[in-house]
Amino acid sequence: MRILLTNDDGIHAPGIVSLHTALEGLGDRWTAAPLTVQSATGHGITYTNPLMVEPVQVTKNFGGMAVDGRPADCVKLAIRNLWPEHFGENERPDLTISGMNSGANVGINILYSGTVAAAIESAFLGVPAIAVSLYLRDRNHIYWDRAAAIAREVIDKILATRPLTAHEVLNVNVPAIESADAPMPPIRVVSMNAAPLLEGFDRRVSPAGQVYYWAAGEGMQFTSTREGSDVDVLRQQCVTVTPLSYAMTDDDRLDEWRSSLE
């Protein structure tokens, strides 16, 4: 198996380094990831600026192609150009893994997430993908290697179930890991919690007298949390797995609007 590895925290982030190590033995890993942090950039892509690309060596055992663009850019460019240039014409990865993200991507955050967007872009282009994120309750104590090992076990179970289809994408969230030897959490397959975040903006004034606003709030606080949803189950210290789709048509309302407008 040949794996395209990407993320949205940037190619130098500890999450992608740890996940790269944890994926050893699963297949050949090849990385194309953002040069800089691209958190919460969603599914944005670059049209009016060039995408600068350079090889980087992050650690002795980990390096790849750094793309000065967004996560979806990285995947789009990798599958359409960089991968064939490296492996040969018409060659494609068998699987894209995006992550491991610094922070959970559940609930409405799925729409904002560059990590998830990279995975969805891959699936849209016909390469199945898995997005991996880590819920961080205490950012002063993060056990990346253990979280990555847990993610690897989940990925192994996913791939052992059946071959992923070309346009399939799964969103995996690892709960907060509180020690280097934390036990394997239970895995739950759940749906997305569809509720807005509890958030606001702090109004501030610069030294020059200009008013500006700073986003305030914590990314895991929602106006409501449905029982059994990804948000609820992740808080219960379970790994969440959510199948996603990039097709956004509201099929339940198609006939209603056809009868009214056609």
SENU-604344 format. One line per field, with one value per residue (C-alpha): chain; residue number from 1; residue in one letter; x, y, z. Coordinates in Angstrom, 3 decimals, always signed. Layout:
BEGIN
cadena: c(A,...)
num: c(NUM,...)
residuo: c(a,...)
x: c(X,...)
y: c(Y,...)
z: c(Z,...)
//
This chain:
BEGIN
cadena: c(A,A,A,A,A,A,A,A,A,A,A,A,A,A,A,A,A,A,A,A,A,A,A,A,A,A,A,A,A,A,A,A,A,A,A,A,A,A,A,A,A,A,A,A,A,A,A,A,A,A,A,A,A,A,A,A,A,A,A,A,A,A,A,A,A,A,A,A,A,A,A,A,A,A,A,A,A,A,A,A,A,A,A,A,A,A,A,A,A,A,A,A,A,A,A,A,A,A,A,A,A,A,A,A,A,A,A,A,A,A,A,A,A,A,A,A,A,A,A,A,A,A,A,A,A,A,A,A,A,A,A,A,A,A,A,A,A,A,A,A,A,A,A,A,A,A,A,A,A,A,A,A,A,A,A,A,A,A,A,A,A,A,A,A,A,A,A,A,A,A,A,A,A,A,A,A,A,A,A,A,A,A,A,A,A,A,A,A,A,A,A,A,A,A,A,A,A,A,A,A,A,A,A,A,A,A,A,A,A,A,A,A,A,A,A,A,A,A,A,A,A,A,A,A,A,A,A,A,A,A,A,A,A,A,A,A,A,A,A,A,A,A,A,A,A,A,A,A,A,A,A,A,A,A,A,A,A,A,A,A,A,A)
num: c(1,2,3,4,5,6,7,8,9,10,11,12,13,14,15,16,17,18,19,20,21,22,23,24,25,26,27,28,29,30,31,32,33,34,35,36,37,38,39,40,41,42,43,44,45,46,47,48,49,50,51,52,53,54,55,56,57,58,59,60,61,62,63,64,65,66,67,68,69,70,71,72,73,74,75,76,77,78,79,80,81,82,83,84,85,86,87,88,89,90,91,92,93,94,95,96,97,98,99,100,101,102,103,104,105,106,107,108,109,110,111,112,113,114,115,116,117,118,119,120,121,122,123,124,125,126,127,128,129,130,131,132,133,134,135,136,137,138,139,140,141,142,143,144,145,146,147,148,149,150,151,152,153,154,155,156,157,158,159,160,161,162,163,164,165,166,167,168,169,170,171,172,173,174,175,176,177,178,179,180,181,182,183,184,185,186,187,188,189,190,191,192,193,194,195,196,197,198,199,200,201,202,203,204,205,206,207,208,209,210,211,212,213,214,215,216,217,218,219,220,221,222,223,224,225,226,227,228,229,230,231,232,233,234,235,236,237,238,239,240,241,242,243,244,245,246,247,248,249,250,251,252,253,254,255,256,257,258,259,260,261,262)
residuo: c(m,r,i,l,l,t,n,d,d,g,i,h,a,p,g,i,v,s,l,h,t,a,l,e,g,l,g,d,r,w,t,a,a,p,l,t,v,q,s,a,t,g,h,g,i,t,y,t,n,p,l,m,v,e,p,v,q,v,t,k,n,f,g,g,m,a,v,d,g,r,p,a,d,c,v,k,l,a,i,r,n,l,w,p,e,h,f,g,e,n,e,r,p,d,l,t,i,s,g,m,n,s,g,a,n,v,g,i,n,i,l,y,s,g,t,v,a,a,a,i,e,s,a,f,l,g,v,p,a,i,a,v,s,l,y,l,r,d,r,n,h,i,y,w,d,r,a,a,a,i,a,r,e,v,i,d,k,i,l,a,t,r,p,l,t,a,h,e,v,l,n,v,n,v,p,a,i,e,s,a,d,a,p,m,p,p,i,r,v,v,s,m,n,a,a,p,l,l,e,g,f,d,r,r,v,s,p,a,g,q,v,y,y,w,a,a,g,e,g,m,q,f,t,s,t,r,e,g,s,d,v,d,v,l,r,q,q,c,v,t,v,t,p,l,s,y,a,m,t,d,d,d,r,l,d,e,w,r,s,s,l,e)
x: c(+0.000,+1.207,+0.044,-0.135,+0.343,-0.778,-2.173,-3.202,-0.879,+2.090,+4.785,+6.826,+3.966,+4.529,+1.257,+2.262,+5.743,+4.297,+1.684,+4.325,+6.264,+3.159,+2.263,+5.526,+4.855,+1.428,+2.852,+5.126,+4.533,+5.035,+4.277,+2.938,+1.860,+1.545,+4.711,+2.998,+0.114,-3.224,-5.645,-9.320,-8.768,-11.515,-11.637,-10.033,-7.761,-5.260,-6.010,-4.359,-0.937,+1.669,+2.043,+5.690,+6.988,+10.225,+11.545,+12.165,+13.725,+11.924,+13.637,+16.180,+13.384,+10.702,+10.529,+8.483,+7.264,+6.297,+3.614,+3.104,-0.649,-3.671,-4.390,-6.727,-4.045,-1.530,-3.728,-4.920,-1.361,+0.036,-2.478,-2.525,+1.177,+3.635,+2.780,+2.976,+6.216,+7.700,+6.260,+5.490,+2.799,-0.764,+0.347,-1.811,-1.721,-3.870,-4.856,-4.553,-4.185,-4.571,-3.323,-2.758,-4.409,-3.725,-7.288,-10.527,-12.476,-16.018,-19.372,-19.423,-15.612,-15.661,-16.687,-13.898,-11.164,-8.288,-7.454,-10.866,-10.841,-7.604,-9.184,-12.364,-10.366,-8.583,-11.839,-13.327,-10.391,-10.931,-8.404,-10.006,-8.969,-8.890,-8.689,-7.155,-7.423,-6.509,-8.722,-6.534,-7.838,-4.440,-2.134,+0.735,+0.806,+0.339,+1.317,+1.683,+3.357,+0.741,-2.100,-0.538,-0.199,-3.901,-4.735,-2.708,-4.671,-7.933,-6.676,-5.647,-9.156,-10.741,-8.616,-9.139,-12.918,-12.980,-11.194,-12.190,-13.958,-12.480,-14.560,-14.830,-13.673,-13.684,-13.174,-11.350,-10.971,-8.774,-9.871,-7.604,-4.604,-3.427,-0.316,+2.324,+0.891,-2.816,-4.977,-6.647,-10.033,-13.207,-14.151,-17.598,-19.046,-21.146,-22.733,-21.776,-23.214,-25.039,-25.075,-23.285,-20.286,-20.653,-18.351,-18.031,-15.530,-13.701,-13.835,-10.460,-8.744,-5.212,-2.622,-3.372,-7.046,-8.342,-11.124,-10.571,-12.142,-10.433,-12.196,-13.026,-14.332,-13.242,-13.626,-15.468,-18.294,-21.541,-25.046,-26.262,-24.811,-26.911,-26.558,-24.517,-23.026,-19.310,-18.976,-20.785,-18.910,-15.472,-16.021,-16.707,-13.119,-13.984,-12.418,-15.003,-15.271,-17.641,-18.180,-18.411,-19.677,-18.753,-22.078,-24.104,-27.428,-30.384,-32.093,-35.065,-36.160,-35.517,-39.091,-40.564,-38.646,-39.232,-42.982,-42.868,-40.414,-40.358)
y: c(+0.000,+3.517,+6.246,+10.000,+11.691,+15.280,+17.587,+21.182,+22.000,+22.158,+19.684,+20.525,+19.726,+16.978,+15.271,+14.419,+13.348,+10.961,+9.603,+8.998,+6.890,+5.014,+4.114,+2.258,-1.163,-0.233,+0.785,+3.206,+6.691,+9.851,+13.296,+16.503,+18.951,+22.711,+24.684,+26.699,+26.195,+26.145,+25.317,+26.152,+27.078,+24.677,+23.639,+26.762,+26.420,+28.744,+30.258,+33.674,+32.856,+30.236,+27.141,+27.058,+23.544,+22.456,+19.242,+19.496,+17.132,+17.613,+14.867,+12.183,+9.794,+12.157,+14.601,+15.378,+18.047,+21.338,+23.192,+26.891,+26.554,+25.120,+21.487,+20.938,+22.466,+19.929,+16.968,+18.329,+19.130,+15.861,+13.618,+15.537,+16.425,+15.622,+11.941,+11.137,+13.124,+11.073,+7.615,+7.687,+8.814,+7.808,+6.581,+7.455,+6.738,+3.918,+5.870,+9.389,+9.902,+13.455,+14.311,+13.852,+17.164,+19.172,+19.326,+17.464,+17.791,+16.912,+18.649,+21.818,+21.926,+19.308,+22.094,+24.417,+21.799,+21.814,+18.278,+16.994,+19.116,+17.454,+14.029,+15.047,+16.500,+13.176,+11.220,+13.647,+12.904,+9.168,+8.243,+7.022,+8.939,+8.924,+12.115,+11.746,+14.273,+14.300,+15.904,+18.063,+18.777,+19.790,+21.354,+21.327,+17.528,+15.946,+12.323,+12.373,+8.996,+7.125,+8.924,+8.055,+4.408,+4.375,+5.989,+3.305,+0.564,+2.200,+2.544,-1.124,-2.129,+0.060,-1.410,-4.963,-4.543,-4.186,-2.245,+1.416,+2.516,+5.241,+8.153,+7.067,+9.256,+8.522,+11.050,+9.613,+11.425,+10.117,+11.158,+13.026,+10.830,+11.407,+9.232,+7.625,+4.192,+5.028,+1.983,+1.574,+3.361,+1.772,+2.649,+4.047,+4.751,+7.896,+10.781,+14.442,+16.718,+19.407,+22.424,+25.782,+26.523,+28.655,+31.458,+35.179,+37.924,+40.129,+43.779,+45.436,+48.666,+48.808,+51.324,+53.332,+53.503,+51.039,+48.716,+45.022,+41.739,+38.600,+35.253,+33.914,+30.564,+26.965,+24.704,+21.943,+24.068,+23.802,+25.220,+21.652,+18.154,+15.288,+12.063,+9.520,+12.093,+12.480,+15.291,+13.324,+10.070,+11.701,+13.312,+9.815,+8.875,+6.847,+6.953,+8.294,+7.179,+9.100,+8.330,+11.612,+12.638,+15.635,+15.478,+18.224,+17.961,+17.838,+14.888,+14.931,+18.334,+17.826,+16.773,+19.607,+22.261,+20.517,+20.556,+24.241,+25.612,+23.409)
z: c(+0.000,-0.850,+1.504,+0.975,+4.357,+4.899,+7.599,+8.310,+11.232,+8.874,+7.931,+11.056,+13.490,+16.085,+15.171,+11.611,+12.744,+15.350,+12.945,+10.289,+12.795,+13.926,+10.332,+9.800,+8.301,+6.930,+3.580,+1.789,+3.219,+1.158,+2.550,+1.032,+3.720,+4.242,+4.821,+7.573,+9.992,+8.150,+10.969,+10.397,+6.752,+5.745,+2.104,+0.728,-2.303,-3.974,-7.386,-7.628,-6.176,-7.137,-4.975,-4.003,-3.248,-1.598,-0.032,+3.710,+6.241,+9.549,+11.545,+10.741,+9.765,+8.509,+5.651,+2.595,+0.224,+1.875,-0.085,+0.595,+0.391,+2.156,+3.033,+0.073,-2.162,-0.884,-1.717,-5.051,-6.133,-4.791,-6.543,-9.818,-10.151,-7.382,-6.998,-10.747,-10.995,-8.151,-8.843,-12.547,-14.964,-14.032,-10.592,-7.567,-3.844,-2.488,+0.606,+2.014,+5.760,+7.053,+10.525,+13.338,+14.071,+17.212,+18.530,+17.914,+14.678,+15.683,+15.351,+13.269,+13.423,+10.656,+8.265,+9.393,+9.577,+7.119,+8.265,+7.219,+4.052,+2.926,+3.395,+1.569,-1.335,-1.684,-1.688,-4.193,-6.494,-6.128,-3.426,-0.168,+2.916,+6.698,+8.758,+12.239,+15.067,+18.767,+21.406,+23.629,+27.106,+28.477,+25.903,+28.384,+28.458,+25.036,+24.486,+20.722,+20.319,+22.334,+20.546,+17.191,+18.219,+19.103,+15.772,+13.990,+15.737,+14.642,+11.065,+11.058,+12.162,+9.511,+6.735,+8.011,+7.747,+3.965,+1.218,+1.231,-1.936,-4.121,-2.819,+0.809,+3.697,+7.431,+10.219,+13.264,+16.591,+19.396,+22.913,+25.306,+26.151,+29.703,+29.887,+27.712,+28.505,+28.264,+27.394,+24.024,+24.199,+22.841,+19.261,+18.459,+15.007,+15.385,+13.511,+13.591,+16.280,+14.285,+16.599,+16.523,+18.692,+21.778,+20.758,+20.449,+19.746,+22.216,+21.188,+21.608,+20.648,+19.257,+20.541,+17.403,+18.356,+15.772,+16.883,+16.254,+17.329,+18.615,+18.350,+21.809,+22.976,+23.299,+20.290,+22.161,+23.570,+21.620,+22.006,+22.391,+22.329,+21.034,+22.980,+21.058,+18.676,+17.973,+20.533,+23.252,+22.666,+22.396,+25.794,+27.137,+26.233,+23.146,+19.718,+17.275,+13.657,+11.375,+7.678,+5.742,+2.316,+0.182,-1.707,+0.000,-1.796,+0.607,-1.106,+1.289,-0.060,-3.780,-4.601,-2.541,-4.489,-7.815,-7.294,-6.402,-8.926,-12.029)
//
